[in-house]
Amino acid sequence: MSLPTPPARDGRDLLGGPPATRLSGELEEPAAAALERGQHPAEVAAAAPAASLPWAVLAEDALADGEVVAAYAYARTGYHRGLDALRRAGWRGAGPVPYDHVPNRGFLRALAALARATAAVGEQDEAERCATFLADCDPAASAELLPPA
C-alpha cells in the first residue's frame, strides 16, 4: 500500500488535484481578535455573523455544557458560513483546506463541532460524514479537533 502524495509547499496537489483553499483573514481575524480580548462569543457572532470562528466557539462551549441542540445550531451556522466563504475563495467542493492557515480554523472548528453535535443528537451518519469531510479537508485538523474513536 502506498501513501498519498503530499501537496507541494505552494498548496498544489502533485497528482493534479485542486489547490489548497486559504481563506482571507478579512472576516476571521477581527472576530479572533475580539474573542482574544475577552468579548463574549455571542456578541462577536452578532457583530460578525459571516465569520465561522465565533459560531464554532459557541458550539464548543455549548457541547462542553451538555447543550447539544444549541451546539448543533451554532455549529451548523458556522459550518454554512464557512462554506460560503470557501466558495467565495474559489473552493469548488473538493481539495485541501489547511488547518495551519489560521483563517481556515473557524470553518474547520465549526465542522468538527458539527461532527460532535450530530453524534450527540443521534445522527450517526451525519457525524461520520462531517468527520470524513474534516479529514478530507486536512488530516491534521481531524487529529487536532476530533477525539479518537
C-alpha positions as CSV (number, residue, x, y, z in Angstrom):
1,M,0.0,0.0,0.0
2,S,1.4,3.4,-1.0
3,L,0.9,6.6,1.0
4,P,-0.8,9.5,-0.7
5,T,1.5,12.1,-2.2
6,P,1.5,15.2,0.0
7,P,0.7,18.6,-1.5
8,A,3.5,20.8,-2.7
9,R,4.6,23.6,-0.4
10,D,2.6,26.1,-2.5
11,G,-0.6,24.0,-1.9
12,R,-0.8,22.3,-5.3
13,D,-1.6,18.6,-5.2
14,L,1.3,16.9,-7.0
15,L,-1.1,14.4,-8.5
16,G,-3.2,17.1,-10.2
17,G,-5.9,17.6,-7.5
18,P,-7.4,21.0,-6.7
19,P,-5.2,23.5,-4.9
20,A,-5.5,24.2,-1.2
21,T,-8.0,26.9,-0.3
22,R,-6.8,29.6,2.1
23,L,-9.5,32.0,3.3
24,S,-8.5,35.6,3.6
25,G,-8.4,36.9,7.2
26,E,-10.9,39.7,6.4
27,L,-13.7,38.0,8.4
28,E,-12.0,35.7,10.8
29,E,-9.1,37.9,12.1
30,P,-11.3,40.7,13.6
31,A,-13.5,38.0,15.2
32,A,-10.5,36.2,16.6
33,A,-9.1,39.4,18.0
34,A,-12.4,40.2,19.7
35,L,-12.5,36.8,21.2
36,E,-8.9,37.1,22.4
37,R,-9.8,40.4,24.1
38,G,-12.4,38.5,26.0
39,Q,-15.5,39.6,24.2
40,H,-18.3,37.1,24.6
41,P,-18.7,34.8,21.5
42,A,-22.4,35.6,21.1
43,E,-21.5,39.3,20.9
44,V,-18.8,38.6,18.3
45,A,-21.2,36.4,16.3
46,A,-23.8,39.1,16.3
47,A,-21.2,41.7,15.2
48,A,-19.6,39.4,12.6
49,P,-22.2,36.8,11.6
50,A,-20.4,35.8,8.4
51,A,-17.3,34.7,10.4
52,S,-17.2,31.0,11.4
53,L,-15.0,31.3,14.4
54,P,-17.5,32.8,16.9
55,W,-20.1,30.2,15.9
56,A,-17.5,27.4,16.4
57,V,-16.6,28.8,19.8
58,L,-20.3,29.0,20.8
59,A,-20.8,25.4,19.6
60,E,-17.7,24.1,21.5
61,D,-18.9,25.9,24.7
62,A,-22.4,24.5,24.3
63,L,-21.0,21.0,23.8
64,A,-18.9,21.4,27.0
65,D,-22.1,22.4,28.9
66,G,-24.1,19.5,27.5
67,E,-26.3,21.7,25.5
68,V,-26.3,19.6,22.4
69,V,-29.2,21.2,20.5
70,A,-27.7,24.7,20.9
71,A,-24.3,23.3,19.9
72,Y,-25.8,21.7,16.8
73,A,-27.4,25.0,15.8
74,Y,-24.2,27.1,16.4
75,A,-22.0,24.5,14.6
76,R,-24.4,24.3,11.6
77,T,-24.4,28.1,11.3
78,G,-20.6,28.3,11.5
79,Y,-20.2,25.4,9.0
80,H,-22.5,27.1,6.4
81,R,-20.9,30.5,6.9
82,G,-17.6,28.8,6.3
83,L,-18.8,27.0,3.2
84,D,-20.0,30.4,1.8
85,A,-16.5,31.9,2.5
86,L,-14.8,28.9,0.9
87,R,-16.9,29.2,-2.2
88,R,-16.1,32.9,-2.5
89,A,-12.4,32.0,-2.2
90,G,-12.7,29.6,-5.2
91,W,-13.2,26.3,-3.5
92,R,-15.3,24.0,-5.7
93,G,-16.4,21.3,-3.2
94,A,-13.1,19.4,-3.1
95,G,-9.5,20.0,-2.2
96,P,-7.5,20.8,0.9
97,V,-8.5,23.4,3.5
98,P,-5.3,23.6,5.5
99,Y,-5.6,23.8,9.3
100,D,-2.2,25.5,9.6
101,H,-3.7,28.6,7.7
102,V,-5.3,30.4,10.7
103,P,-8.3,32.0,8.9
104,N,-9.4,28.4,7.9
105,R,-9.7,27.3,11.5
106,G,-13.1,28.8,12.2
107,F,-14.7,26.7,9.5
108,L,-12.7,23.6,10.5
109,R,-13.6,24.0,14.1
110,A,-17.3,24.5,13.2
111,L,-17.1,21.4,11.1
112,A,-15.6,19.4,14.0
113,A,-18.2,20.7,16.4
114,L,-20.9,19.8,14.0
115,A,-19.5,16.2,13.8
116,R,-19.6,16.0,17.6
117,A,-23.0,17.7,17.9
118,T,-24.6,15.5,15.3
119,A,-23.3,12.4,17.1
120,A,-24.7,13.7,20.4
121,V,-28.2,14.1,18.9
122,G,-28.0,10.6,17.4
123,E,-27.3,11.5,13.7
124,Q,-24.5,9.0,13.3
125,D,-24.5,9.1,9.5
126,E,-24.1,12.9,9.5
127,A,-21.5,12.7,12.3
128,E,-19.4,10.3,10.1
129,R,-19.9,12.4,7.0
130,C,-18.7,15.5,8.9
131,A,-15.7,13.7,10.4
132,T,-14.8,12.4,6.9
133,F,-15.2,15.8,5.4
134,L,-12.9,17.3,8.1
135,A,-10.2,14.6,7.4
136,D,-10.5,15.3,3.7
137,C,-10.0,19.0,4.3
138,D,-6.9,18.4,6.4
139,P,-6.0,15.2,8.4
140,A,-4.1,17.4,10.9
141,A,-7.4,19.3,11.7
142,S,-9.1,16.0,12.3
143,A,-6.4,14.8,14.6
144,E,-6.4,18.1,16.5
145,L,-10.1,18.7,16.7
146,L,-11.8,15.3,17.0
147,P,-11.2,12.9,19.8
148,P,-10.1,9.4,18.8
149,A,-12.9,7.0,18.2
